[in-house]
Amino acid sequence: MGNIQLKRVTAPLQGEVYIPGDKSISHRAIMFASLAEGKTEITNFLDGEDCLHTIDIFKKFGVQIEQTGTNVIVQSKGVHNFEEPKVPLYFGNSGTTARLLLGLFSGIPYFTTMHGDQYLTVRPMDRVVNPLTKMGAKIEGRQNGKYLPIAVRGKQLQGMTYEAPVKSAQVKSAILLAGLFAQGNTTVIELAKTRDHTENMLRAFGANIKTEGLSVTIEPVDTLTPVNVTVPGDISSAAFLMVAGAIVPNSSITLKNVGLNETRTGIIDVMQKMNAKMTITNQREISGEWLGDITVSYSTLKSMTIDGSYMARLIDEIPIIALLATQAEGTTVIKDAEELRVKETDRIKAVVDVLSTLGANIEETEDGMIIHGKTALRGGNISSYYDHRIAMMGAIAALIANSEVWIDDTDSINISYPAFFEHLNLLCKQ
């Protein structure tokens, strides 16, 4: 531990950066373009490790995919002309890829085996395996399919109505993908509205999806129709720089082309309620998704309670929000966030450990944390837990620490934001 020094700053952050493509949308663009018959062009694709695994998986089904940086061309003969993979499919660290494709693979007539890295192998898959089994899926794996490696023998599934017991876009998406080629309609009823990129993009590719309140219904289709996709910047990645702009004194930065899908903008709502100075300009709609430019400036922050009413719209941003709360006056309570315990790591424990090491006054609770601010942060040796969002949180915390911060590893950041340090340095050098 302690072999990589993170950057501290003594001057305000200034300037602008273009946020890389949204990870969730990049995954789905490759998936749906591969299912469609014909050619799809994808621009501003996120060329992070997770999304590259998705490309590699569909190449093994015989789909022609050419990637040049952030531009991708997919040429597919359609799902009915896939080649059955000859080797096990490797998912790396990508829980999104694994859970969504469990749904898809269950309903198409091919045999697939799935495995991942040491971290994905301990992440629970039963939240999608159990409902898929009710649709008739044949899935085998460790502990009755709870953990990878998993084998799927795809077959004709039966549509169903499923009341999701967890707030998870991955669960919803897996079931909708299973219903794409099932017999009869498939409906998912959510506890709270989660990110709807799957619904938006499937509609664009010609699927018939109907949304009413918390209910989403998909009708089976024979095939999907290609459509070009422009991927907006990932607000979950932008969140780290947004918080940097809010907590480094006298800073003012602009983040360009950030996705503003209303199911993802909980971070904006929370920051504004905590008194962060923020403006959004140049709002527009591209490929069925809203995006715009976000300018964030340093301000005096105040505490708040963040609970289930926000959680489905900002679960991935909780680590960086916890850092923001250390710089807010008063006590911030984060609750109803038990979903964090089954992410790339137990993010509740990881956040409390890292921020405590850096001098924050923070307590772990069963479903979240309590943060007492405002607290000056100090240096120290921290762990990334090989979790991209914990590593980036540590890097942003280091900007305002009063002495050096060292971290054991930053490679995991390549999963979602390969240009993170390049962009951070650009804002630090202005």
C-alpha positions as CSV (number, residue, x, y, z in Angstrom):
1,M,0.0,0.0,0.0
2,G,1.0,3.6,-0.5
3,N,2.9,3.3,-3.8
4,I,1.0,5.9,-5.8
5,Q,1.0,9.6,-4.7
6,L,-2.2,11.5,-5.4
7,K,-2.1,15.1,-6.4
8,R,-2.7,17.9,-3.9
9,V,-3.6,21.4,-5.2
10,T,-2.8,24.9,-3.9
11,A,-4.7,26.8,-6.6
12,P,-8.3,26.9,-7.8
13,L,-9.5,24.4,-10.4
14,Q,-10.3,26.2,-13.7
15,G,-11.2,25.3,-17.3
16,E,-13.4,22.8,-19.1
17,V,-13.3,19.2,-20.1
18,Y,-15.4,16.9,-22.3
19,I,-16.8,14.0,-20.2
20,P,-16.2,10.5,-21.7
21,G,-19.2,8.5,-22.9
22,D,-21.7,7.0,-20.5
23,K,-20.8,3.5,-19.4
24,S,-24.3,2.2,-19.1
25,I,-25.3,3.5,-22.6
26,S,-22.1,2.3,-24.2
27,H,-22.7,-1.2,-23.0
28,R,-26.3,-1.2,-24.3
29,A,-25.3,0.3,-27.6
30,I,-23.0,-2.6,-28.3
31,M,-25.6,-5.1,-27.2
32,F,-28.5,-3.8,-29.2
33,A,-26.5,-3.1,-32.3
34,S,-25.3,-6.7,-32.2
35,L,-28.8,-8.0,-31.9
36,A,-30.0,-5.9,-34.9
37,E,-29.5,-6.9,-38.5
38,G,-27.3,-4.4,-40.3
39,K,-24.9,-1.6,-39.6
40,T,-24.8,0.6,-36.5
41,E,-22.4,3.5,-35.9
42,I,-21.7,4.5,-32.3
43,T,-19.9,7.8,-31.4
44,N,-18.4,8.9,-28.1
45,F,-18.3,5.2,-27.0
46,L,-16.6,4.7,-23.6
47,D,-13.4,2.8,-24.4
48,G,-13.0,1.6,-20.7
49,E,-12.3,-1.9,-19.7
50,D,-15.9,-2.9,-18.9
51,C,-17.2,-1.8,-22.2
52,L,-14.4,-3.4,-24.1
53,H,-15.4,-6.7,-22.5
54,T,-18.9,-6.3,-24.0
55,I,-17.4,-5.8,-27.5
56,D,-15.2,-8.9,-27.1
57,I,-18.2,-11.0,-26.0
58,F,-20.2,-10.2,-29.1
59,K,-17.3,-10.7,-31.4
60,K,-17.3,-14.3,-30.1
61,F,-20.9,-14.6,-31.4
62,G,-19.6,-13.7,-34.9
63,V,-20.5,-10.0,-34.9
64,Q,-18.1,-7.7,-36.8
65,I,-17.1,-4.8,-34.5
66,E,-14.5,-2.2,-35.5
67,Q,-13.4,0.2,-32.8
68,T,-11.3,3.4,-33.5
69,G,-11.0,5.2,-30.2
70,T,-14.4,6.4,-29.2
71,N,-16.0,5.5,-32.6
72,V,-17.4,2.0,-33.1
73,I,-19.0,0.4,-36.2
74,V,-21.1,-2.8,-35.6
75,Q,-22.0,-4.9,-38.5
76,S,-24.3,-7.8,-37.5
77,K,-26.3,-10.5,-39.3
78,G,-28.8,-10.3,-36.5
79,V,-29.4,-12.4,-33.4
80,H,-30.9,-15.3,-35.4
81,N,-27.6,-15.7,-37.2
82,F,-25.2,-15.6,-34.3
83,E,-22.4,-18.2,-34.0
84,E,-22.4,-20.2,-30.8
85,P,-19.3,-19.2,-28.8
86,K,-16.6,-21.8,-28.8
87,V,-15.0,-20.6,-25.6
88,P,-16.2,-19.3,-22.2
89,L,-17.0,-15.6,-22.2
90,Y,-15.0,-13.4,-19.9
91,F,-16.7,-10.4,-18.3
92,G,-13.8,-9.0,-16.3
93,N,-15.2,-6.7,-13.6
94,S,-18.4,-5.7,-15.4
95,G,-21.5,-6.5,-13.3
96,T,-23.6,-4.6,-15.8
97,T,-22.5,-6.9,-18.7
98,A,-23.0,-10.0,-16.7
99,R,-26.4,-9.3,-15.3
100,L,-27.9,-7.9,-18.5
101,L,-26.5,-10.7,-20.7
102,L,-27.8,-13.3,-18.3
103,G,-31.2,-12.1,-19.3
104,L,-30.4,-12.0,-23.0
105,F,-28.6,-15.3,-23.2
106,S,-31.4,-17.1,-21.4
107,G,-33.8,-16.3,-24.2
108,I,-31.7,-17.0,-27.3
109,P,-30.9,-20.5,-28.6
110,Y,-27.2,-20.7,-27.8
111,F,-25.1,-22.3,-25.0
112,T,-22.9,-19.9,-23.2
113,T,-20.6,-20.0,-20.2
114,M,-19.7,-16.9,-18.2
115,H,-16.9,-16.0,-15.9
116,G,-15.3,-12.9,-14.5
117,D,-12.4,-11.6,-12.4
118,Q,-12.0,-12.3,-8.7
119,Y,-14.2,-9.3,-7.8
120,L,-17.1,-10.1,-10.2
121,T,-17.0,-13.8,-9.1
122,V,-18.2,-12.8,-5.6
123,R,-21.0,-10.4,-6.7
124,P,-24.5,-11.9,-6.4
125,M,-26.3,-12.9,-9.6
126,D,-29.3,-14.5,-8.0
127,R,-31.3,-11.2,-8.2
128,V,-31.5,-11.8,-11.9
129,V,-31.2,-15.6,-12.0
130,N,-34.3,-16.2,-9.8
131,P,-36.8,-14.2,-11.9
132,L,-35.2,-15.5,-15.1
133,T,-35.8,-19.1,-13.8
134,K,-39.5,-18.2,-13.4
135,M,-39.5,-17.4,-17.1
136,G,-38.2,-20.9,-17.8
137,A,-34.4,-20.1,-18.1
138,K,-31.9,-22.9,-17.7
139,I,-29.1,-21.5,-15.7
140,E,-26.4,-23.4,-13.7
141,G,-23.7,-22.0,-11.5
142,R,-22.1,-21.9,-8.1
143,Q,-24.7,-22.0,-5.3
144,N,-27.5,-22.6,-7.7
145,G,-26.5,-19.8,-10.0
146,K,-25.9,-17.2,-7.3
147,Y,-22.3,-16.7,-8.4
148,L,-20.2,-16.9,-11.5
149,P,-19.0,-19.0,-13.3
150,I,-22.4,-19.6,-14.8
151,A,-23.6,-21.7,-17.7
152,V,-26.8,-20.8,-19.7
153,R,-28.6,-23.0,-22.2
154,G,-30.8,-20.5,-24.0
155,K,-34.3,-21.5,-24.9
156,Q,-37.8,-20.0,-25.6
157,L,-38.9,-18.2,-22.5
158,Q,-42.4,-17.3,-21.3
159,G,-43.2,-13.7,-20.6
160,M,-44.3,-12.8,-17.1
161,T,-45.1,-9.9,-14.8
162,Y,-42.4,-9.4,-12.2
163,E,-42.5,-7.1,-9.1
164,A,-38.9,-6.3,-8.5
165,P,-37.9,-6.5,-4.8
166,V,-34.8,-4.3,-5.3
167,K,-34.3,-0.9,-6.9
168,S,-32.0,-2.0,-9.7
169,A,-31.9,-1.0,-13.4
170,Q,-29.7,-4.1,-14.0
171,V,-32.5,-6.4,-12.7
172,K,-35.1,-4.6,-14.8
173,S,-33.0,-4.6,-17.9
174,A,-32.1,-8.3,-17.6
175,I,-35.8,-9.2,-17.5
176,L,-36.7,-6.9,-20.3
177,L,-34.0,-8.5,-22.5
178,A,-35.2,-11.9,-21.6
179,G,-38.7,-10.8,-22.7
180,L,-37.4,-9.4,-26.0
181,F,-37.7,-12.8,-27.7
182,A,-40.1,-14.6,-25.2
183,Q,-43.6,-15.9,-25.8
184,G,-46.1,-13.2,-24.6
185,N,-45.5,-9.8,-23.0
186,T,-43.1,-9.2,-20.1
187,T,-43.8,-6.6,-17.5
188,V,-41.5,-5.3,-14.7
189,I,-43.0,-3.4,-11.8
190,E,-40.4,-1.3,-9.9
191,L,-40.2,-0.1,-6.3
192,A,-38.9,3.2,-7.6
193,K,-38.0,4.5,-11.1
194,T,-34.5,3.4,-12.0
195,R,-32.3,4.5,-14.9
196,D,-34.2,3.9,-18.2
197,H,-31.4,3.7,-20.8
198,T,-32.5,0.2,-21.7
199,E,-36.1,1.3,-22.5
200,N,-34.9,4.4,-24.4
201,M,-32.4,2.5,-26.6
202,L,-34.6,-0.5,-27.2
203,R,-37.3,1.9,-28.5
204,A,-34.8,3.5,-30.8
205,F,-33.9,0.0,-32.1
206,G,-37.5,-0.7,-32.9
207,A,-38.7,-2.6,-29.8
208,N,-42.3,-2.0,-28.6
209,I,-42.0,-0.9,-24.9
210,K,-44.7,0.8,-22.9
211,T,-44.1,2.6,-19.6
212,E,-46.8,3.5,-17.2
213,G,-45.6,4.9,-13.8
214,L,-43.4,2.2,-12.3
215,S,-44.5,-0.4,-14.8
216,V,-42.5,-1.3,-18.0
217,T,-43.9,-3.8,-20.5
218,I,-42.0,-5.1,-23.6
219,E,-43.6,-7.1,-26.4
220,P,-41.5,-9.8,-28.1
221,V,-39.9,-8.9,-31.5
222,D,-38.5,-10.9,-34.4
223,T,-35.5,-8.6,-34.8
224,L,-34.2,-5.2,-34.0
225,T,-33.5,-2.4,-36.6
226,P,-30.1,-0.7,-36.6
227,V,-29.9,3.0,-35.6
228,N,-26.8,5.2,-35.1
229,V,-26.1,6.2,-31.5
230,T,-24.3,9.2,-30.0
231,V,-23.4,8.4,-26.4
232,P,-23.7,11.4,-23.9
233,G,-21.0,12.0,-21.3
234,D,-21.3,9.9,-18.2
235,I,-22.8,11.9,-15.3
236,S,-21.5,9.2,-12.8
237,S,-18.0,10.1,-14.0
238,A,-18.7,13.8,-14.1
239,A,-19.8,13.7,-10.5
240,F,-16.2,13.4,-9.3
241,L,-15.2,16.5,-11.0
242,M,-18.4,18.3,-10.0
243,V,-17.6,17.7,-6.4
244,A,-14.0,18.8,-7.0
245,G,-15.2,22.1,-8.3
246,A,-17.5,22.5,-5.3
247,I,-14.9,21.8,-2.6
248,V,-11.6,23.2,-3.9
249,P,-11.6,26.9,-2.8
250,N,-12.3,29.5,-5.5
251,S,-12.7,26.9,-8.3
252,S,-15.0,27.2,-11.3
253,I,-15.0,24.4,-13.9
254,T,-17.3,23.4,-16.8
255,L,-18.0,19.8,-17.8
256,K,-19.2,19.4,-21.4
257,N,-21.8,17.1,-22.9
258,V,-22.9,15.5,-19.7
259,G,-25.9,13.2,-19.8
260,L,-29.0,14.7,-18.1
261,N,-31.4,11.7,-18.1
262,E,-33.8,12.4,-15.3
263,T,-33.3,8.9,-13.8
264,R,-29.6,9.8,-13.3
265,T,-29.5,13.4,-12.1
266,G,-29.9,12.8,-8.4
267,I,-26.3,14.0,-8.0
268,I,-27.4,17.4,-9.3
269,D,-30.4,17.6,-7.1
270,V,-28.4,16.7,-4.0
271,M,-25.5,19.1,-4.7
272,Q,-27.9,22.0,-5.3
273,K,-29.8,21.2,-2.1
274,M,-26.4,21.2,-0.3
275,N,-25.9,24.7,-1.6
276,A,-23.4,23.9,-4.4
277,K,-23.2,26.7,-7.0
278,M,-24.1,25.1,-10.3
279,T,-25.5,26.1,-13.7
280,I,-26.6,23.9,-16.6
281,T,-26.5,25.3,-20.2
282,N,-26.7,24.1,-23.8
283,Q,-29.3,21.4,-23.0
284,R,-30.3,19.3,-25.9
285,E,-31.6,15.8,-26.9
286,I,-29.5,13.4,-28.9
287,S,-30.3,9.7,-29.6
288,G,-33.2,9.9,-27.2
289,E,-31.0,11.1,-24.3
290,W,-30.7,14.7,-22.8
291,L,-27.3,16.2,-22.3
292,G,-25.8,19.6,-21.5
293,D,-22.9,21.5,-20.0
294,I,-22.5,21.8,-16.2
295,T,-20.6,24.6,-14.6
296,V,-19.7,24.1,-10.9
297,S,-18.1,26.7,-8.6
298,Y,-16.8,26.6,-5.0
299,S,-19.4,27.5,-2.4
300,T,-20.2,27.1,1.3
301,L,-22.0,23.8,1.6
302,K,-24.7,22.6,4.0
303,S,-25.7,19.1,5.2
304,M,-28.8,17.2,4.4
305,T,-30.4,13.7,4.7
306,I,-30.1,11.5,1.6
307,D,-32.6,8.6,1.6
308,G,-34.6,6.3,-0.6
309,S,-36.3,9.1,-2.4
310,Y,-33.0,9.9,-4.0
311,M,-31.2,6.6,-4.0
312,A,-32.3,5.0,-7.2
313,R,-31.1,8.1,-9.1
314,L,-27.6,8.4,-7.5
315,I,-26.5,5.1,-6.0
316,D,-23.2,5.1,-7.9
317,E,-22.4,8.6,-6.8
318,I,-22.7,8.0,-3.0
319,P,-18.9,7.6,-2.5
320,I,-18.2,11.1,-3.9
321,I,-21.3,12.6,-2.2
322,A,-19.8,11.3,1.1
323,L,-16.7,13.2,0.4
324,L,-18.8,16.3,-0.4
325,A,-20.5,15.9,2.9
326,T,-17.2,16.1,4.8
327,Q,-17.0,19.7,3.6
328,A,-20.5,20.6,4.5
329,E,-21.6,22.4,7.7
330,G,-23.7,20.1,9.9
331,T,-24.5,16.4,9.9
332,T,-25.3,14.5,6.6
333,V,-27.2,11.3,6.9
334,I,-27.1,8.7,4.0
335,K,-29.6,5.9,4.4
336,D,-31.5,3.3,2.4
337,A,-28.2,2.6,0.5
338,E,-27.8,-1.1,1.4
339,E,-27.4,-1.7,-2.4
340,L,-23.8,-0.3,-2.0
341,R,-22.8,-3.4,-0.1
342,V,-23.1,-5.6,-3.3
343,K,-21.2,-3.3,-5.7
344,E,-17.6,-3.8,-6.9
345,T,-16.8,-4.0,-3.2
346,D,-18.8,-3.2,0.0
347,R,-18.8,0.5,-0.8
348,I,-20.2,1.5,2.6
349,K,-17.3,-0.1,4.4
350,A,-14.8,1.2,1.8
351,V,-16.0,4.8,1.9
352,V,-16.0,4.9,5.7
353,D,-12.5,3.4,5.8
354,V,-11.0,5.7,3.3
355,L,-12.5,8.9,4.6
356,S,-11.8,8.0,8.2
357,T,-8.2,7.4,7.3
358,L,-8.1,11.0,5.9
359,G,-9.6,12.5,9.0
360,A,-13.3,12.6,8.3
361,N,-15.8,12.3,11.1
362,I,-17.9,9.5,9.6
363,E,-19.8,6.5,11.0
364,E,-20.9,3.4,9.3
365,T,-24.6,2.3,9.6
366,E,-26.3,-0.9,8.3
367,D,-27.7,0.9,5.2
368,G,-25.4,3.9,4.8
369,M,-23.3,6.4,6.9
370,I,-23.5,9.5,9.0
371,I,-21.0,12.3,8.3
372,H,-20.3,15.2,10.6
373,G,-18.8,18.2,8.9
374,K,-17.1,20.4,8.1
375,T,-13.8,18.6,8.6
376,A,-10.3,19.4,7.4
377,L,-8.8,16.4,5.7
378,R,-5.3,15.1,6.3
379,G,-3.0,12.9,4.3
380,G,-2.5,9.1,4.7
381,N,-2.3,5.7,3.0
382,I,-5.6,4.6,1.6
383,S,-6.9,1.5,-0.3
384,S,-8.7,1.7,-3.6
385,Y,-10.4,-1.7,-2.8
386,Y,-9.8,-2.2,-6.6
387,D,-13.0,-0.2,-7.1
388,H,-12.9,2.6,-9.6
389,R,-15.3,4.9,-7.7
390,I,-13.4,4.5,-4.4
391,A,-10.1,5.2,-6.2
392,M,-11.5,8.4,-7.8
393,M,-13.0,9.5,-4.5
394,G,-9.6,9.2,-2.9
395,A,-8.0,11.3,-5.7
396,I,-10.5,14.1,-5.3
397,A,-10.1,14.0,-1.5
398,A,-6.4,14.4,-2.0
399,L,-6.9,17.7,-3.7
400,I,-7.9,19.3,-0.4
401,A,-5.9,17.2,2.1
402,N,-3.3,19.1,4.2
403,S,-0.5,16.6,3.5
404,E,0.3,13.8,1.0
405,V,-2.2,11.0,0.2
406,W,-0.9,7.7,-1.1
407,I,-3.1,4.9,-2.7
408,D,-2.3,1.3,-3.3
409,D,-3.7,1.2,-6.9
410,T,-5.5,3.3,-9.5
411,D,-5.7,0.8,-12.4
412,S,-9.4,0.2,-11.6
413,I,-10.2,3.7,-12.8
414,N,-9.7,2.5,-16.4
415,I,-13.0,0.6,-16.0
416,S,-15.1,3.7,-16.3
417,Y,-12.8,6.8,-16.8
418,P,-9.5,6.1,-18.5
419,A,-8.8,9.8,-19.0
420,F,-9.6,10.7,-15.3
421,F,-6.1,11.9,-14.3
422,E,-5.5,13.6,-17.6
423,H,-8.7,15.6,-17.2
424,L,-8.0,16.3,-13.5
425,N,-4.5,17.6,-14.4
426,L,-5.9,19.8,-17.1
427,L,-8.2,21.5,-14.6
428,C,-5.4,21.8,-12.1
429,K,-3.0,23.5,-14.6
430,Q,-5.3,26.3,-15.8
